[in-house]
Amino acid sequence: MAEAFFSFSWLLPAGIVLGTVLGMELVAYLAHRYLMHGWGWGWHKSHHEAHDGWWERNDLYAVVFAGFSLLLMWLDPEHRGLFWLGIGMATYGFLYFVVHDGLVHRRWPFHWVPRRGYMQRLYQAHRLHHAVEGKDGCVSFGFLYAPPVRVLRQRLREQHGTAPGDVRAGATDPAAEAALPDGP
């Protein structure tokens, strides 16, 4: 047992899995921005609308990505490379499921809202993504990485003239505006 650990035979598979998880954030960003908010809006639209029940048409994307992951694992029964890519994709899918569906959209039985740190930033960034109606003019397309909230709010102001939480024009309380959370 100790020989297997010290032979470093696990380093290549671990590196492939870790690299795939990191790479999947870029794939997810591009798919979310250009596919889901582009010609694939027909499925993704359900995610931006109120709905009843636990299933939304957007969940078909998860099924498709899980299918790719399983296919890669099936194509490589010797566990030489593709298998570990599939494991990395599945790991990313699990993290997405926990963070995006559980934390942000509360599709799990727990309802925790982070109050500080990176999880708060991730939560706020995705809420700002959903602050825009329709597929155009959204911000923050990543699932596990989020730009600083102040940057996203500025982009919304540039695109739409306002951002959620802005004091309405004509308000006379600058202290209230200064107290608005800007995020990390």
QUIWONOR-V69673 format. One record per backbone hydrogen bond with DSSP energy under -0.5 kcal/mol. NH is the residue of the N-H (numbers start at 1). CO is the residue of the C=O. Records with the same first field share a line. If there is no record, write none. Layout:
BEGIN
NH=CO / CO
END
This chain:
BEGIN
5=1
6=2
7=3
8=5
9=4
11=8
12=8
13=9
14=10
15=11
16=12
17=13
18=14
19=15
20=16
21=17
22=18
23=19
24=20
25=21 / 22
26=22
27=23
28=24
29=25
30=26
31=27
32=28
33=29
34=30
35=30 / 31
36=31
37=32
38=35
39=34
40=35
41=38
43=40
44=40
45=41
46=43
47=44
48=44 / 45
49=46
59=56
60=57
61=58
62=58
63=59
64=60
65=61
66=62
67=63
68=64
69=65
70=66
71=67
72=68
73=69
74=70
75=71
76=72 / 73
79=76
85=81
86=82
87=83
88=84
89=85
90=86
91=87
92=88
93=89
94=90
95=91
96=92
97=93
98=94
99=95
100=96
101=96
102=97
103=98
104=99
105=100
106=102
107=101
114=112
120=116
121=117
122=118
123=119
124=120
125=121
126=122
127=123
128=124
129=125
130=126
131=128
132=129
151=148
152=148
153=149
154=150
155=151
156=152
157=153
158=154
159=155
160=156
161=157
162=156
166=163
171=168
174=172
176=173
177=173
178=174
179=175
180=177
END
